[in-house]
Amino acid sequence: MTKDEFEIRLRKELNLPFYNAKIADRDYSEIEFQDYKAKLQKEYLDYVDDYIDYAENDV
């Protein structure tokens, strides 16, 4: 898939309509897409656990 297809699919599958991936302009395989998607989901969940939950409990 192309860079544009990659970004569109990420936005759709992760429900992030304004996400702009900073990725190289080349073709990507399905495995690369799934790896990138899993990494992005983990980073998001880590962010929520580390910052959002902490801020809510720091009252």
C-alpha positions in Angstrom: 0.0 0.0 0.0 1.2 3.5 -0.6 1.9 6.1 2.0 -1.5 7.8 1.5 -3.4 4.5 1.7 -1.4 3.7 4.8 -2.3 7.0 6.5 -6.0 6.8 5.5 -6.3 3.3 6.8 -4.7 4.2 10.1 -7.1 7.1 10.6 -10.0 4.9 9.8 -9.1 1.8 11.9 -7.9 3.8 14.9 -10.7 6.3 14.7 -8.2 9.2 14.6 -9.5 11.5 11.8 -6.9 14.2 12.2 -3.8 11.9 12.7 -0.9 12.7 10.4 1.7 10.0 10.4 5.3 11.0 9.8 6.3 8.1 7.6 8.5 7.6 4.6 7.0 8.0 1.1 7.2 4.3 0.0 5.1 1.2 -0.3 4.2 -0.7 2.8 3.2 -4.4 3.4 0.3 -5.6 5.5 2.8 -6.8 8.1 4.4 -3.4 8.4 1.0 -1.8 8.7 -0.1 -4.1 11.5 3.3 -3.6 13.3 2.9 0.2 13.1 -0.7 0.1 14.2 0.1 -2.1 17.2 3.0 0.2 18.2 0.7 3.3 17.9 -2.0 1.7 20.0 0.5 0.7 22.7 1.9 4.3 22.8 -1.6 5.7 23.1 -2.5 3.3 25.9 0.8 4.1 27.7 0.0 7.8 27.4 -3.4 7.3 28.9 -2.1 5.2 31.8 0.8 7.5 32.5 -0.6 11.0 32.1 -4.4 11.0 31.9 -5.0 8.6 34.8 -2.3 10.4 36.9 -3.9 13.8 36.3 -7.3 12.6 37.2 -6.1 11.1 40.5 -3.9 14.2 41.4 -6.8 16.2 42.8 
